[in-house]
Amino acid sequence: MSRSYSLCNSDEEKHRYVVAVARDVNSRGGSSLMHEGLRIGQVLKISPPRNHFALNESADHTVLVAGGIGVTPLWCMVQRLESLGKSWELHYATRSRSHAAFLGELQVVHQRAQGLVHLHFDSESGVLDIPRIFAAHTPANTHFYCCGPIPMLDAFTSAAKTLPEDQVHVEYFKAKDAAVTSGGVQVTLAKSKKVVTVEEGKTVLDAILGAGVDIPYSCMEGICGSCEVAVLEGEPDHHDSVLSDKQRKSNKTMIVCCSGAKSAHLVLDL
C-alpha cells in the first residue's frame, strides 16, 4: 500500500516529517492503517518529498483557502510565510469545530496576528462564501491557493476564472474525474523498447506495469503526480488533477494512472 500525504511542519525543521491523516470511514485502506495499524517505533518506507503545490514566495499577498483536512499543506505554507514576514491570510472551513485540524495552533497565530486567520464552521455560519473572498482583493500579484473537497475546489476555480492561471493554485485529495479505461491505445516505451496495448478496463499505468517496467506510482487517482511521464509522441487524454492547463495543452507530459490518449498511439519516455 502506498499513499501520499502533505507535510505539515515548518521547513525549518530538518529532523522530522509531520503529516496529519483524517480517519476516513470510507477509507481505501490508507487512513485505516495509519489510525489502527501503526505503532510507535514502526519503520515505514517513504519516498523523497515531491511538490506539485508549490508556494510562490514572491507574491505581494497570499490568500489561502482550506476545507477540512485540506488545511494540511496550507498550514505548512502559513508557517513558511510567517517566517519570511510575507503578507498572507487563511480562510479555513470545516463542518464543525470538532472537525478542524490544527485548531489550537491556528488560534495561537490568530491571537498573534489579528485578522489573518478566518475560521469558518458550516454548522454555525453556513457554507463559506468563496466569491466574497476573491471580491475583497486586488488581483495584482496576489496568489490564491485552495485545498479541500471537490465542491469547494469547484467554487474556488469558478470564482478565480478571470485571474491569470499562474496566480491560482489548487490541490485535490480526491479524484475529480474517473480514470480512462476504454483501452485500445498502443503505447511504445522508448527506453525499454517495448510496445504494449492498453486493454479495455485497464489504465496506461496497468499496461506499463504489466510489461514489467518499474515506474513510481501512489494514489492511482491522478492527484499526487507520482506517475508523471514525459510524452514523446501522441496526444494524451488528460484526466488528472495535478497538471496545469498550460502543461495539458503542451502534451509533453501525462499522469499515466488515470489519463488515456486521444491518438491511437503514444510514445512515452520510459
C-alpha positions as a printed Julia matrix, in Angstrom:
270×3 Matrix{Float64}:
   0.0    0.0     0.0
   1.33   3.42   -0.98
  -0.27   6.75   -0.1
   0.71  10.43   -0.39
   0.29  12.94    2.44
   1.1   16.63    2.77
   3.96  17.69    5.01
   2.56  19.94    7.75
   5.56  21.18    9.66
   7.85  24.14    9.05
  10.62  23.6     6.52
  12.99  24.93    9.17
  12.62  21.56   10.92
  15.19  19.28    9.35
  14.93  16.32   11.73
  11.39  15.07   11.03
   8.39  14.96    8.72
   4.93  15.66   10.18
   1.71  14.54    8.47
  -1.92  14.68    9.58
  -4.24  11.91    8.43
  -8.02  12.16    8.75
  -9.77   8.98    9.79
 -12.0    8.31    6.79
 -14.97   5.97    7.25
 -14.79   5.28    3.5
 -11.06   4.6     3.6
  -9.49   2.53    0.81
  -7.03   1.29    3.41
  -4.6    4.16    3.95
  -6.21   6.08    6.8
  -7.4    2.86    8.46
  -3.85   1.56    8.51
  -2.46   4.84    9.85
  -5.02   5.04   12.67
  -5.37   1.37   13.57
  -2.29  -0.46   12.36
   0.75   1.73   13.03
   2.71   1.54   16.27
   5.36   3.77   17.84
   8.75   2.7    16.57
   7.41   1.02   13.46
   9.54   1.65   10.36
   7.87   2.88    7.17
   9.38   3.11    3.71
   8.9    6.6     2.22
   9.97   8.44   -0.89
  11.66  11.85   -1.02
   9.09  14.68   -0.88
   7.52  15.83   -4.15
   5.86  19.21   -4.64
   3.05  19.78   -7.15
   1.55  22.54   -4.99
   4.44  24.97   -4.67
   4.25  28.26   -2.79
   5.18  31.38   -4.78
   7.24  33.28   -2.23
   7.5   36.43   -4.37
   3.76  37.25   -4.21
   2.81  40.58   -2.64
  -0.09  38.88   -0.84
  -1.17  35.25   -0.46
  -4.75  34.08    0.12
  -5.13  30.52    1.41
  -8.49  28.73    1.35
  -8.75  25.36    3.1
 -11.53  22.84    3.63
 -11.35  20.07    6.22
  -8.14  18.05    6.15
  -7.15  20.13    3.09
  -5.64  22.54    5.6
  -2.54  20.34    5.9
  -0.45  21.82    3.03
  -1.78  25.32    3.73
  -0.75  25.19    7.41
   2.76  24.42    6.16
   2.53  27.47    3.87
   1.34  29.65    6.76
   4.45  28.75    8.73
   6.69  29.49    5.78
   5.04  32.84    5.01
   5.27  33.81    8.69
   8.98  33.02    8.75
   9.53  35.15    5.63
   7.49  38.05    7.01
   5.19  37.99    3.97
   1.6   39.22    3.7
  -0.96  36.4     3.89
  -4.37  35.32    5.15
  -6.05  31.96    5.72
  -9.75  31.08    5.36
 -10.36  27.66    6.92
 -13.77  25.98    6.67
 -14.91  22.74    8.31
 -18.27  21.17    9.06
 -17.87  21.97   12.77
 -15.21  22.91   15.32
 -14.69  19.24   16.16
 -13.65  18.55   12.54
 -10.94  21.26   12.47
  -7.3   20.18   12.36
  -4.55  22.33   13.93
  -7.23  24.45   15.58
  -5.06  25.22   18.61
  -2.06  26.21   16.5
  -4.18  28.4    14.23
  -5.76  30.17   17.2
  -2.28  30.98   18.53
  -1.36  32.54   15.16
  -4.68  34.39   15.09
  -4.05  35.89   18.52
  -0.56  37.0    17.48
  -1.63  38.44   14.13
  -5.25  39.59   14.25
  -7.22  39.33   11.02
  -5.02  36.78    9.28
  -6.82  33.57   10.28
 -10.53  33.31    9.45
 -12.18  30.2    10.91
 -15.49  29.17    9.39
 -17.73  26.36   10.65
 -20.63  25.29    8.44
 -22.7   24.22   11.44
 -22.55  27.79   12.75
 -22.36  30.02    9.65
 -23.42  28.01    6.62
 -21.22  27.38    3.57
 -18.13  29.57    3.1
 -18.71  32.38    0.59
 -15.68  31.91   -1.67
 -16.61  34.57   -4.3
 -16.66  37.14   -1.49
 -13.05  36.26   -0.63
 -11.96  36.99   -4.21
 -14.02  40.16   -4.4
 -12.17  41.56   -1.38
  -8.75  41.52   -3.08
  -6.95  43.33   -5.85
  -5.63  40.59   -8.15
  -2.31  42.29   -8.95
   0.4   39.89   -7.69
  -1.98  38.28   -5.2
  -1.78  34.49   -5.32
  -4.7   32.28   -4.32
  -4.4   28.7    -3.05
  -7.07  26.12   -2.25
  -7.1   22.55   -0.97
 -10.28  20.84    0.13
 -13.26  18.76   -1.02
 -14.3   18.88   -4.68
 -17.33  21.22   -4.21
 -15.04  23.78   -2.55
 -12.44  23.45   -5.3
 -15.12  23.82   -7.98
 -16.39  27.01   -6.31
 -12.81  28.27   -5.96
 -11.84  27.68   -9.6
 -15.13  29.22  -10.78
 -14.52  32.35   -8.69
 -10.94  32.56  -10.0
 -11.7   32.06  -13.69
 -10.91  35.66  -14.65
  -7.47  35.62  -12.99
  -4.18  34.68  -14.66
  -3.61  30.93  -14.39
  -0.24  31.32  -12.65
  -1.87  33.16   -9.73
  -4.36  30.38   -8.95
  -3.22  27.14   -7.31
  -5.28  24.09   -6.3
  -4.56  20.69   -4.83
  -7.01  17.79   -4.82
  -7.02  14.98   -2.28
  -9.75  13.06   -4.1
 -10.04  12.45   -7.82
 -12.12  14.91   -9.84
 -12.5   12.64  -12.89
 -12.65   8.89  -13.34
  -9.6    7.19  -14.83
  -9.64   6.41  -18.56
 -10.06   2.65  -19.0
 -11.5    2.47  -22.51
  -8.37   0.73  -23.81
  -7.37   0.3   -27.44
  -4.3    2.54  -27.25
  -0.86   1.32  -28.35
   1.95   2.58  -26.11
   5.63   2.48  -27.04
   8.1    2.69  -24.16
  11.08   4.41  -25.78
  13.8    3.46  -23.29
  12.57  -0.08  -22.66
  11.93  -0.68  -26.37
   8.61  -2.34  -25.55
   5.26  -1.89  -27.24
   2.09  -2.62  -25.28
  -1.61  -2.32  -25.99
  -3.84  -0.95  -23.27
  -6.73  -3.39  -22.84
 -10.28  -2.32  -22.11
 -10.82  -1.92  -18.37
  -7.13  -1.13  -17.82
  -5.2    2.13  -17.49
  -1.97   3.11  -19.21
  -0.22   2.52  -15.87
  -1.67  -1.01  -15.73
  -0.24  -1.71  -19.18
   3.19  -0.34  -18.23
   3.36  -2.42  -15.05
   2.08  -5.46  -16.94
   5.02  -5.09  -19.33
   7.38  -5.47  -16.38
   8.53  -1.84  -16.4
   9.11  -0.31  -12.97
   7.53   3.13  -12.52
   6.75   5.16   -9.4
   3.06   5.45   -8.54
   0.95   6.03   -5.46
  -2.62   7.36   -5.38
  -3.92   5.67   -8.6
  -6.35   8.6    -8.9
  -4.32  11.33  -10.61
  -3.93  13.55   -7.57
  -0.34  13.01   -6.38
   1.75  13.25   -9.56
   3.96  10.27   -8.69
   3.5    8.61  -12.08
   4.09  11.65  -14.28
   5.81  10.61  -17.51
   7.2   12.62  -20.43
   5.29  12.17  -23.71
   7.49  11.96  -26.81
   4.74  11.38  -29.39
   0.95  11.29  -29.44
  -1.84  13.23  -27.75
  -2.81  12.32  -24.18
  -6.38  12.49  -22.88
  -5.72  14.24  -19.56
  -7.91  13.24  -16.59
  -5.59  14.18  -13.72
  -5.93  16.86  -11.04
  -2.23  17.76  -10.98
  -1.12  19.32  -14.26
  -1.87  22.93  -15.1
  -3.87  23.88  -18.19
  -0.63  25.02  -19.8
   1.0   21.64  -19.16
  -2.0   19.78  -20.53
  -2.1   21.88  -23.69
   1.62  21.26  -24.29
   1.03  17.46  -24.27
   4.64  17.0   -23.18
   3.77  15.07  -20.03
   0.92  12.97  -18.61
  -0.21  11.23  -15.42
  -0.46   7.61  -16.55
  -2.55   6.21  -13.67
  -5.68   7.99  -14.9
  -5.09   9.6   -18.3
  -5.55   7.93  -21.67
  -4.96   9.0   -25.25
  -6.84  10.91  -27.93
  -4.43   9.5   -30.51
  -4.19   5.8   -31.34
  -0.53   5.69  -30.32
   1.6    7.16  -27.55
   5.38   7.14  -27.15
   6.47   7.58  -23.53
   9.92   8.28  -22.13
  10.15   5.01  -20.2
